[in-house]
Amino acid sequence: MDTLFAERPHFFEGQYLGAADLASLLDYLREQAARQRLAGRSWGVLSGLELVQGTDPAGAPHYTITPGVAVDGHGRLLAVLAPTRLDAALFALQPSGLVNVWLRHHEASAGGVRPGFEVCDTSDAYARVGERTVVEVGLRQTIALRESGIELGGTPYADAREAPGIALPGRPLALDGSVGAQLFPNDDESPRWLVPIGRVPWTQGAPGAFGAADETAQKLSLIFRRQAGVFTESLIAAGGLLRLRARWTEREAGKTADQLAAAAAPRERDLQHCHGRIQPTEPIWLEEHTRLAGDLRLMGTRIEWQAAGGTDYAAGGSVLGLRRAGAANAFGGADLQLLLGVAAPGPNRLVIGQATLQAAPADPCRPDFDFAAGVVVQQDAKVGVGTADSALAHPLTLRVSGAQQQALALQSAAGAVAWQVNTLPGPPGFNITQADATASNFFIAPTGNVGIGSSAPQARLDVRGVPAPQGNPLGAGKWLQAGDGGDAGRFWLQYGAQLAPLMVLSDLDNPPRLQFQQTGSGTEEAPQFQSWIGQARDGSPDLALSGGRVGIGTFTPQRTLHVEGEEVHSGGFGGGYSFGSRGAGFVNLPAAGERWVLYAEGGVARLWSGNDKLAVDAAGRVGIGTATPTDTLDVRGNVRLGGGLRYYAVGSPDNVRLVAGRVASGGAGAGLDWTSARNGTGLYTVVFTVPFAAVPVVTVTLADPPADDNVVCLRGVSQNGFTVAVRDIDPGAGDSSAPQDSAFHFMALGARG
């Protein structure tokens, strides 16, 4: 394999040297220099060559190229040794807008020999070649207008970016376009390679004029500019410190360049004594904003956030950092540890919150953010949400926020709020609700009252909101339930089928009961007195409740209250139901109604106090003053009526009925038991609504007759009614009388139907 890449000129004593020998030496040196420039760095601006805006005395903008050096893609140096002002004539044909500014290498023969010293061949006789940097302006949109291409391995490439990776898998592009192994062109070819240095605003005209570059124009100019880069695998800090920082240092009023340089130099606290020598505490300094487009991996080390001037741990500084634990945790996994050093007097904290870009930061070139604290983690692992202004004393502290003072929310798998905790809608308390923050499922008030379905509980346990639009089957729509059911028992409250609250105790095979302990002189477990609702003992008939019936002394109550025993009473014993007179003590044999007994004997129900006062027999006859009534109501004694007891009831040996009323002269009338009608002049009919059992005795009396000389005649009296005829005494009439209308009263007394 032939690896010859250059011929170095070699001279010996007494050798005759021609121009070609000297030219080969120059070619060798220039080629090696070009390879060195492109092998370790990319082409572009090395330093300087800035486009700086200025104004002329008339205030018109102009632009100047500062001194600097660049390298083009053929390894040639481009140098501007003095500030060079852009000539507006270069831009005469350019359209208005931002115009690209380029630099390129140009060389021309110079130093021609004096006449008479020329050679006799056809070559020009020049002793020098002038190299200069030329400014070009314009778009240069195609690669052919910007570069002459290169030759690599005997193959020409119009675009140098294609050449370096041509033999690699995938043929990747080298966007830097620097090829140190290229075959460099000879001097006669004068290849083209433009180096972009920026863009300037231009307005076309006659003449045209430069414009002032606003912020957008300056940014686009910097993007267009091509700076040189470095190719390397290792950057070795010779003195132990490698710094990456911007070149420019801004001036500060009252400070000299030496003072600014001293401020940027390492300080004593940046150095430490380790391994027997002085070395930087951090060998690599990144002193500017840093962007990572790829991953950052820390290999068993930590990342720290120190104070602006550094943190001296030996002087009591506390660490704020992040690291991967060196050893596995107790479960075999790895821990990522957040390091919050112990600080005094207050705790160090991790604070997570909302950052808002400051509208006017102190340094416009370094944007800063206003911060609103949210989640706080103290150095002692206590966590708070919304508690940045207070020290934490509990493992977890939540500060409520929002109109309903929300504290915690649980979402469904779809992302909707399923449950939440807040302190409203009632007086501030502990509230658990679902999607609606203004509602309440469970609430604990500051008083200790607990509400279910209520945010304003009025009792130690207040259950609301149980739907009961109608009666529920047993066990449906429960308000409160305790117990597993079956033989383990269960207790619940619900709105029942009877449209009323139910309290239910159930058990699989033993009778449940409610028991009340009255301690008396005993203990809570063994009280002196106790009472209960339900069967007091398993399998006993002491008290049975079944189908809405209560049984005492029976397993199968047949009535609402079914008592098998001597009596139901208060205040004594004996057959029947007894009750004492209010305000009187217990007496067994009363004389004046101190004790009453309701009982039955001989098929007759009796109310007794000393003797039978009231009786009802099987036929429904009621006796007052007798236990053997002979009629529906049998009263042995007088009956007095009226609010002041002014009237006695009318008595009769027979069972009679009385109907009475007043009929107006017009005839039409009615009472509770009768109706009347006028059948002609002075002729009236009265009909009984309920007929008498026999023909009654009827009397009629005229009321307010017209001439006070009328007579009345009663006709056709029967069980169903009678007829009345009224006549006026008139001597001139045929029978000395004539029919005449008149009002009248009547009474009918007869046997009850």
C-alpha positions, 0 to 999 in steps of 0.5 A: 500500500502506497502511503506517500502523501508529500515530498519534502525538499532536500538540499545538499552542499554544492547543489545548484538550486533553481526556482522550481526547487524553492517553489517545491519547498514553499508548496510543501510548507503551505500544504502541511500548514493547510492540512494542519489547519483543517485536520484539527478544526473546521473552516470558518472564522477563527477570531474577530471579523465582526460586522459592527454597525456605526454612523457617519457624521450625518447619522447614516448607518454604515458597517465595518469588519473588525480585524480577524482571521479565518480559514477557508475549506482549502486551508488558506488563511484569510486575514483582515489586519485593520478595520475595513468599512464596507463599500456601499458600491458593492451593494448597488445591485442587491435588492432591499433586505438583509444582504449576505456578506462573505470573505474569500481568499484572492492572490495575484502575482506581484514584484515583477523583475526590472527590465533586462533581468527577465528570463527567456522562456514564456513564463512571467517573471514575478518575485512575489504573490500578493494574498488578500481577503476580498469581500463579496455580497449577495445570496450565493444560493448554490454550492457551486457559487460558494465553493470550488469543491475538493478532490479526495482519493482521486474523486472530485466532490462538488460539496465537501460535506459529502467527502469525509463519510463517503466510505462509512456505513450509511455515508453520513454527512460532515456538516463542517465540510473540512477535509484535511486529507484533500488534494489541495489545488495548485496556485494556478487554479485559484479555487473559490471558497466563501466564508460567511461573516454576517448579514447587513440591512440594505435599501436599494436605490439611487444611491442605495443605503445601509439600514440600522440592524434591529434585534431580528436582523442581528440574530439572523446575521449571527445565524448566517455567520460561520465560526471555526470549530475544533475536532478532538477526542480529549481536552487535557487541562495542563494545569488541572483546570479546563474552563469553557467561557465566553471570550468577551467580558463586559466593562464595568464602571470604575474597574480596570481591565486588570481588576476585571481579569482578576475577578475572572481568575480562580480564587483560593477557595476554588483550589484544594490540597489533594494527593499531595498537590494543589488542584482545582476543586472542580477541574472543569468549569462551564461558566456560561449557559449550557445546552444539552441536546443529548443525554447527561449521565453521571457515573456514580457521582452527584450533582450539586447546587451551590451558592453563587460564590461556591459552598464551603462545606468545611466552613459549615456550608450545607449540600443541595444535590442529587446522587445515585446511592452507591449501594443497593437498597434493602429490596435490591434496587437502586435509590436516587437520593435528593441531598438536603443538608442540615441547615440552621436556624431554618431547614433546607428545602426542595421547593417546586412551584410555578415560574413566570418569565420576568418582564424586565430582568436585571440583566436582559441577556440572562432571563430570570423568572418570578417564582410562586412556591407550591410543593415543599420538601424539608430536609427532615422529609416533611412534605407540604403543599402550599405551605412555603411560608411556614415551617412543617411539623407533620409528615404531610401538610396541605394548605387548601386553596380555591373557592371551595378550599380544595386540598386533595383530589382523586381522578378516575382512569379517564382523568376526571375528578372522582373524589376530592377533599376540601373544607367547604361547603359548610363551615370550615371542616373536613369534607369528602365529596365527588366531582362537585366541590360544593356538595358533601358526601362525608363531613366532619364539623369543627364541633366534632359532629359528623355528617353523611350527605350533609355539610352542616350536621346537627348531631354527632352523626347526622345522615341526610340525603337518603332517597325515599320517594316511597316506601322501600322493601326491607333492606333497601335504601338503608341510612345506617348499617353495622354488622356482617349479617347472617349469624354474625348479626346486623343492625340497620336503619332505613325508610321502610315500606310503611313510609316511616323510618325502620330500625332493624336488628337481624340474626340467623338463629337467635332473637335480637334485642335492644337492651338498656343498662341502668347501673344503679348500684351495680356495674356497667357489665352487671347493672342493678337494673336493665330493660330491653326491647325484644326477647330477653332470653333465647327461645323465651316468649317474654316479648315477641314482635312479628308482622307488626304485632307485639306478643307478651307471653306468646310466640305467635301474637294474633293481634297488634298487642297480644298479652297472655297473662292475668292482666295489663295494668298500672297500679294494681293486680287482678283481671283486666286492664287497670289505670289509676286516676291522675294525681292519686296514689295507688289504691286497690279497692277505690271508693271514689274513682282512684282506680279504674279497671277495664275488663270483660265478664259474662260476655260483657265488657265493663268499666269498673271503679268500685262497681261497674260504671259502663258496660257493652254487651255482645249485641252492641248495647251500651249500659250506663249505670247498669251491666245489663243494657236492654237497648242500644243505649240504656241509661239508668238515671237522668240525661242532662244536655247543653253547655251549661247542663240546663236541659234534661232529655225528654222522657217517654214510656214509648220509643217515640220520634219527634219531627217539627218545623215551620212552613212559609206561606209560599209552601216550599220548605225543608228540614232534616227529616221533612220537605213541604210544597204548596199544592194550591191556594191555602193547600200544603203538603208535608212529607217525612223523609224517614217514615214513622213506624205508625201514624204519628200524632200531628198538630198544626198552628197558623203563624201570622195569618193575614186577617187573624180570622183564618182556620186550619184543617189537617187532612190525610195524616199517615206514616209518610206525611200529611196535608194542611188546608187554610181558609179565611172566614168570609160571610159573603162566600158560598160556605162563608169561607175562602182558601187563603195562604198562610204560614204555619208550624207543625209537630209530629210525634210517633213511633220510631221506625 
